[in-house]
Amino acid sequence: MRPRLPAAARNGAGWLRRFAATTPGAIGVVVLVVVTLCLLAGFTSANQLSGKISRHETLLDRTEPLAYAAQNLYVSLSAADAAAAEAFLSGGIEAPDVRVRYQTALADAAAALAEATVGANDPQTRLIVARVSAELPAYTGLVEAARANNRQGFPVGAAYLREASALMQDSLLKNAEQLSTDRFTAVNAEQGRIGALPWTTIGLLLLVLIACGAGSYVLLERTNRRFNLGLAAAAGATVLALIWAVAATTIAGAALDGGDSGAAHRFETLAQARILAQQARTAETLQLITRGDIAEGEEVFTQHTTGVRDRLTAVTGPDSAASQRFQGWTAGHRKQVEAYQAAKFNEAVDQAIGRGPETSAAKFTSLDESLRTELGEVRGELRGGVDSAGDALSYSPSATLLLMLFAAAAVFVGLWPRLKEFL
């Protein structure tokens, strides 16, 4: 048998049941339920909408900059590898501009790595950053060994360079690619959370409206009054809070534009195009170092350039400046391959790394500058959209909370005179 409540507790519970069955008791229950729901809905809406604003700030201050740093890290590492191959192909003492380009790429990689380290707040990111930090000195050491042997004419220099490039392609770039993919995924996820409707808030606000309707029905049944100003004001404030919460979130979602044509998608697509272009450039130079069959290198080059072309067509169109420069670069590459297959090795090397305006090196530099410009413009659009989303949400937490506090007060003020009639 269940233990029985003490007599005093049983008497108190019985009195409450009897009081709730009376008209003043029913009105009191209406006040308690509706006011409680108003307060719960108000604080919940303020919390949910404040969370969206916090996500907006995190996206601007950490998530998006880390994604940008991740793609910069990949591009800089790949550019350093391509510059090292160019320096080796030049033989002896490389041209000063090639050396500067290599050192600049390493400096850019170090800066991007430092930025990624500052923004790293999850185990996966910290692990990737640690791996890159540990392996980058090993890579530069192998490149310097290749450079020293190449300047003295020792064939072992090529082996050092191949080992350095293998470390870059098989580990450093793969880790950088994983970091870039993870960070862009985080950008898209944050945008989705900011633009998602606050369903808990919407549900509670609808419950408040239902409670106001039920309270009006109780008053009609108990007091024969069809209208109560307090409940009507509470319902109006609740409707306004509901419209505000839904409209602010919808406008924020529209400003973010996370669809296939949105700034975030175009930003990621252009970053991928720039990464693939760097990979293709590395393949373009490395295939000349072996002085053997270039079929495998050409397959890699074609695979990467096809990816670049498709992404540029999707984002900028086939007639854009970037697409035109891409076509100029691939045309220069075909001249390089033709010269190599005609056993004109020096001519092929000159086409690959020469300084003339029609060389592959010059054409690729022009393409990379165009991609960097396009990426900067789209990044500006992305950050502008995030700013606009923050503006749309800026007053929503306090506004919805104040409206629901007003609704709670209106219920109490509106029903207190009815309650006093029976006391």
N, C-alpha and C positions, 0 to 999 in steps of 0.2 A: 504493500500500500504506500502511496505517496504521502510524505509528511504534510500535515495540514498547517496552514498559515496560522500565526497567532491570532487571537480573537480581535485585537486592535487593528491588525492589518486587514483582516476580513471585513471588519466593520467599515474601515476607511475605503476599501475597494468597492464595497457595496454602495457607500454613499456617493462615490464618484460615478458609478453606473447610473444611479438614480438621478444625480444632478445632470449628467449628460443627456438624459432623456427629457429633461425640461427644456423650455425655450431658451432661458439664459444659458443653460449648459450647452445647448447646441450652437448658440452664437459664439460662446467661448471656444468651443472646439474649432469652429470655422476660423476665428481669429488666430488661434494657435497654429493650425495647419497651414493656412495661407501665409502668415508672417514667416513661419519657419521655412517654407518653400521659397519665398522671396529672398530671404537672406542666403539660403543655400545656393540658389541660382545666381545671385549677385556675386558672391565670393568665388563660386566655381567659374563663372564667365570671366571675372577679373584674372583669375589664376591661369586659365587656358589662353586667353588673349595676351597676357603678359608673357607667357611661355613662347608664343609666336614671335613677339618682339625680341625676346632674348635670342631665339634662333636666328632672327634676321641680323642681329648684331654679331653673333658668332659666325654666320656665313660671310659677312663683310670683313670681319677682323681676322678670322683664322681659316675657315674652311676653303674659301675661294683663293686667298693668297697662297695657301699651301698647295692647292691644285696647280696654280700658276707656277709656283716654285718647282713642283714635281716635273712638269713638262719642260721647264727651263733646264732642270738637271739632266733630263734625258737628252735634250738637244745639245747641251754643252758637252756632255760626255761623248756623244756621237761625233760632234764637230771636232773635238780633240783627237779622236781616233782617225778621222779623215785627214786632218792636218798632219798627223804623225806619218800617215802613209804618203802624203804629198811630199813631206820633207825627205822621206827615204827615197822616193822616186827621183827627186832632183839630184841625188848623188853628191857625195862630198859635203861641202858646206852649203846648207840650204839657204834659200833666199830669206832675207830678214823678215819680209812680210809673212812668209809661211810660219816662221818661228814665232812671230808676234801673234799670229792667229791661233797657234797651238797654245801658247801661254795664256792668251785671253780666254780661250775656251775652258781651260783648266780653272782660271780665276772665276769665271762665271759659274762653273760647276761647284766650286767651293762655296760661293756666295749662296747659290740655290740650296746646297746641302745644309748650310748654316741656317737658312730660313726654314727649311723643312724640319731641322732639329728643334728650333724654337717652337714651331707649331705642333710638334708631335705630342699627342696625348693619348695614344692607344698603343698596345703592345706590338701590333703588326707593323705600324709605321716606325716605331723605335727600332724594331729588329731590322727592317730594311735599311734605315739610315745608318745603323751600326755596321751592317755588312758593307755598304758603299764606302763608309769612312775608313774601314779596315783595308779594303781592296784597292782603293784609289792610289795610295802610295806605292803599292806593289806594281800597279800598272805603269805609273810614271817612271819607276825604277827600270822596268823592262824597256820602255821607250828610250830612256837615256842610254842604256846599254846598247840598244840597236843603233842609236845615233852615233855613239862613239866608235863602234865597229865599222859602221858604214863610212864614216869620214876617213877611216884608215884603209878602206877597201877590203875588209875582211868579210867573207861570205856569211859568217855566223850572224852578222847583223840582221839578215833576213829572218833567221830562226827566232831571234829575240823579238822582232817585230810581229811575227806570226803568233808567238806566245802571248805578247801583249794584247794583240787584237782578239785572240781567243778568250782571254780573261775579260776583255771589254764586252764582247758579243755574248758570251755564255753566262756571265754573272752580273757584271756591273749594269749593263743595259737592261737585262731581264729584271733585275731588282728595281731599277728606275722605272721601267714600264709598269711593273706591278704597283709601285707607289703612285704613279700617274693615274692608273685605272682606278685604284682605291679612292683617290682624292676626288676624281670627277664623279664617281658613284656617290660619294658623300655630299658633293654639291647638289646633285640631283635629288638625293634623299631629303636634304634640308629644305630645298625648295618645295618638294611635295608636302612636307609637314607644315610649312608656313601657309601654303595655299589650301590645305585641307579644311573642310568645314568642321567647327567645334561641336561635334554631335552630342557630347555630354551636356554642354551648355544649352543647345537647342532643345534637347529632351527635357531638361529641367524647366526651361521657360515655357514649354508647352504644358508641363504639369501644373505650373502656376496658373496658366489660363484655364485649364480644366478645373482647378481648385476654385478659382474665382467664379466660374460658371456654377459649380456645385454649391458654393456658398450663397450665390444669388437664389438658387432654387430652395435652399434651406430657409432663407429669409422669407421667400414667397410663401412657403408652406407654413412657417411658424408665425410670421407677423403680417402676412397678406400685403407686403410691400414689394412691388415689382422691380424697384430700382433702388440701388444704394450707391451714393456718389463715391464712397471710399473704394468699394470693389470695382466700380467702373474706372476710376482713376488708376487703380492698381493694374487692371487689365490693359488699359491704354499704355501705361508705362512699360508693361511687359512686352506688348507688341512692338513698341518703339525699340526696346533693348534687343528683341529678336531680330528686327530688321537691321539694326545697327551692326550686330555681330555677324549676321550672314552677309550683309553688303560689304563690310570692311574686309572680311576674309575673301569674298569673291573678287573684289577689286585688287586685293593683294595678289591673289592667284593669277589674275589676268596680267598684272604688271610683271610677274615673274616669267610668265610664258614658257612653261617647261615642255612644250610640245616639240615635234620634230623640226619646226621652223623657228623655235625660240632661240634666244641668245645663248642659253646654256648648252643646247645641243650643237649649235654652230661653233661655239667656243671649243667644245670638246673635239668636234670634227676637224677644225682647223689645226688644233694641237696635234691630233693624230696625223694629219697630212704633213705637218712640219717634221714630225718624228720619222715618218716613212721616207720623206725626202732625204733626211740625214742618213738613214740606213742605206738608201740607194746610192748616195754619194760615196759612202764608205766602200760599198761593193764595187763601185766604178773605179776607185783607185787601187783597191787591194788586188783586183784581178790582174793588174799589170805587174805586180811584184813577183808573182810566181813564174811569169814568162812561159806558161804552159797553156793547156786547154782552158778557155775562158767560158765554156758552155755553162758550167755551174754558176759562175759569177753573173753571167748574163741572165740566167733564170732568176736568181735572187733580185737582180736589178729590175727586171721586168715585173716581178711580183710586187715589189715596193712601189715602182712608178705607176703601176695600174691602180694601186690603192690611193696614191696621191691624186691622180687624175680624177678618179671617181669622187673623192671627197671635195676637190675643188669645184667640180661640176655641180655637185649638190649644194654647195654653200655660196660660191661666188658666180657660178655660171660659166659656160664655155668661152665666153668672149671677154672675161675679166682680165685685168692686168696680170694677176697671178697665173691664170691659165695660159695666157700668151707667153709668159716667161717660162712656164713649165715646158711648153712646146719647144721653145728655143733651146732649153737645156737638153731635152731628149734628142733634138736634132744634132746638137753638138756631140752627144754621146755616140750617135750613129757614125759620125765622122771618125771618132776615136776607134770604134770597133772595126771600121773599114780599113783604117790605116794599119791596125794590128794584124788583121787577117791578111793584109798584103805584105806582111813581113817588114813593115816600116815602123819599128818599135819606137825609135826616137820621135817620129812624127806623132805616134799615138800618145806618148808621154807628154809631148808639148801640148797636144790638144786637151789632155786630161788636166794638166796643172799649169799650163802656160798663162802668161799675163795678158794676152791679146783679148780684145773685146768679143771675139767669136769663139773663144775656148770654152770648154765645159766648166772650168773653174769660174770664169767670169759670169757665165750664164747661171750657174748654180747660186753664186753670191747674189745676183739680182733676184732670183726666185726666192731665196731665203729672206731677203729684205722685204719683199712683197708679202710673204707669209707672215713675217713678224708684224708688219704694219696692219694687215687684216686682223691678225690675232689681237692686237692692241685695241683696234676699233670695236671688235665684237666684245672684248672684255669690258670695255667702257659701257657698252649697251647692257651687258649682264649686271654690272654693278649699279648702273642707273636704274635698272628694273628692281633690283633688291632695295635700293633706296626708296623708290616709289612705293614698294610694298610696305616698307616700314612706315612711310608717311600715312598710308591708308589705315594702318593698324594703330597709329600713335595714341589716339585718344580713346580707343575702344574699351580698354580695361576699366578706366575710371568712369567713362560714360555709362557703361552697362551696370557697373556697381552702384553708381549714384541713382540711376533709374530704379534699380531694384530696392535700394534703401528707401527711396521715395514711395515705391509701391507698398513696402511693408508698413511705412508710416501711414499711408493713405488708408490701408485696411484697418489699422488700429483706430485712427481718428474717425473713419466712417462708421465703424460698428460700435464704438464706445457709447454713443447716445442710445442705440437700440438696446445695448446691454443694461444701461442705467435705468431704462424704463421698468426693468423687472427686479432691480435691486433696492 
